[in-house]
């Protein structure tokens, strides 16, 4: 039995075509630079948080409030540290998740997220 090979010039040309190159705008590092500056401020403030968390009395109060499910007390303790960046706090029996967003030029540019483990109840953290 004989099979004739058909030649499809359109298909052949489509298969051999290179995909078009993506065109990007010229590199401008100004926005990135603002993000870096904002994140450096967040890093300093997170260092203040961590120093306070290292205090056994403060961490005991924080963990006790979290264990009782007292979100208002947890938020109050975090605010009492005196940093200017708002901190979103979530916790569970395994630990505490802190999210600190920063803004530059009127828009959110970067976020620092920290998870600190304080228990060993589950494999899945958040």
C-alpha positions in Angstrom: 0.0 0.0 0.0 1.3 3.5 -0.9 0.6 6.7 1.0 1.2 10.0 -0.6 2.8 12.6 1.6 0.9 15.9 1.3 2.8 19.1 1.6 1.1 21.9 3.4 3.2 25.0 2.8 1.1 27.2 5.1 1.4 24.8 8.0 5.1 24.2 7.4 5.8 27.9 7.5 3.8 28.3 10.7 5.7 25.5 12.4 9.1 27.0 11.5 8.2 30.5 12.6 9.9 32.0 15.7 7.6 33.5 18.3 7.6 37.3 18.3 10.0 38.8 20.8 8.3 40.5 23.8 8.8 44.2 23.8 9.5 45.8 27.2 9.7 49.4 28.1 13.2 50.8 28.9 14.5 49.9 32.4 13.6 52.6 35.0 14.9 51.8 38.5 13.2 54.8 40.2 10.1 52.8 41.4 12.3 49.9 42.5 14.5 52.3 44.4 11.5 53.7 46.3 10.5 50.1 47.1 13.9 49.4 48.4 13.9 52.5 50.6 10.4 51.6 52.0 11.4 48.0 52.7 14.5 49.2 54.6 12.2 51.2 56.9 10.1 48.1 57.3 13.2 46.1 58.2 14.1 48.5 60.9 10.6 48.5 62.4 10.5 44.7 62.2 13.8 44.6 64.2 12.0 46.7 66.9 9.2 44.2 66.9 11.6 41.2 67.2 13.5 42.9 70.1 10.2 43.3 72.0 9.2 39.7 71.2 12.5 38.6 72.7 11.3 39.9 76.1 9.8 36.9 77.9 7.2 39.0 79.7 6.0 40.6 76.5 5.9 37.3 74.6 4.1 35.6 77.5 1.4 38.4 77.4 1.2 38.1 73.6 0.9 34.3 73.5 -1.7 34.3 76.4 -3.9 36.8 74.6 -3.6 34.8 71.4 -4.4 31.5 73.1 -7.5 33.2 74.6 -8.5 34.3 71.1 -8.4 38.0 72.2 -7.5 39.7 68.9 -8.1 43.2 70.4 -5.5 42.5 73.1 -3.0 41.0 70.6 -3.4 44.1 68.4 -3.1 46.4 71.4 0.2 44.7 72.4 1.6 45.0 68.9 0.6 48.7 68.8 2.2 49.3 72.2 5.6 48.6 70.7 5.4 52.0 69.0 6.2 51.4 65.4 4.6 53.6 62.7 3.8 50.9 60.2 0.4 49.2 60.6 0.8 45.5 61.3 -1.8 42.8 60.4 -1.6 40.0 62.9 -2.9 36.5 62.5 -2.2 33.6 64.8 -3.0 30.0 65.4 -1.7 27.4 67.9 1.4 27.0 65.7 2.6 30.6 65.6 2.0 34.2 64.7 1.9 35.8 61.2 2.8 39.5 60.9 2.3 41.4 57.7 3.6 44.9 57.3 2.8 46.8 54.1 4.6 49.9 52.9 3.5 52.6 50.5 5.6 54.8 48.3 4.3 57.5 46.0 0.7 56.8 47.2 0.6 53.1 46.3 1.6 49.9 48.0 5.1 49.0 46.9 6.2 46.2 49.1 5.2 44.0 52.0 7.3 42.4 54.7 5.7 39.1 56.1 7.1 37.2 59.1 5.9 34.0 60.6 7.2 33.1 64.0 6.5 29.6 65.3 5.5 29.1 68.9 4.0 25.6 68.9 4.0 22.3 67.1 0.4 21.3 66.6 0.0 21.1 62.8 2.0 20.5 59.7 0.1 23.2 57.7 1.0 26.6 59.0 -1.5 29.1 57.4 
